[in-house]
Structures are given as C-alpha cells and as structure tokens.
C-alpha cells in the first residue's frame, strides 16, 4: 500500500473513532474541506504541513501514521 492510501486509511480510522466528518476535521485543522476530502479519498497527496495539521487534530504522530493503517 502506498503512503497516500495508508495515510488516508489512518485518517478515516481515527476520524471514525472521534466521530469527525471530513468537513469538521478540516475546519478544526484550519484547512479547506474539499482538499481534506480529496486527501481522504486518495485523490490528492497531502503536503507535510497539511499532514501535520490533520495529525495534530487527531492526536497522531508520524510514527503511528508510517507504521499503521
């Protein structure tokens, strides 16, 4: 599985645990909701800055994202 798919799967899993929609996660992270939805759908690769913002809102570290889906 490539990194973008792994990252998207990790986001989906942790969003579900926190009952967060893509829209709500985007707003909390200060990002464009459509961009976040495209990242979650695997249609767009996130920048390092965007990844950091999303991960911060979900309480994740780069280690968790790189090792687990």
N, C-alpha and C positions, 0 to 999 in steps of 0.2 A: 504494500500500500504506500502511495507516495505521501509526502509530507502534508500537502494541502488536504488530502482526504482524511488523513489521521487527525489533523488539526480540526477539521470540520466535525468529525465524529466526536472528538473530545468536547468541543463546544456544545454540540447537541446533547450529549450525555449530562454535562454539568448544568446546562440550561434547564433540562427536564427536572433535575434534582432540586433546582431552585424555583421551578415553575415560572421561568422567564421566557418571554417571547423574544424573537429576534429584534423586534421594534424596541421593546423595553430595555434589552441589553445594550442596544446601540445608543439609546438616549442616556442611559447611565454612564456609558463609556465616552459620551460626547462625540459619537460618530454618526455618519449618515446611515439611516435604517436600511435603505436599499443596498448600500455597499456591504453591510453586515449580512444581509440576507443572501447576497451573491457569494460571499465567502462561505457561509454555511451550506449553500447548495453546491459548492465546489466550482463555481463559475468564475471566481476571481481569487487570485493569490493575495494574501494579506501582506502588508508591509510589516517590518519589525515593530514600528511604532503602533500600528493598529493591533497587532498581536498582543503587545504589552498591555494596551488599554483593555482589550477584551478579557485577557487573562486576569488582570488586576480585579476587574468587577466580579469574576467568578472565583477568585481566591486561588488561582492556579499558579504554578511555577513552570519555567521552561523545562525542567526535568520531568514533570508529570506529563506535559504535552509531548515531549520527544520519546518517552518510553511507553506510554499507554494510549489506547484509543478509547 
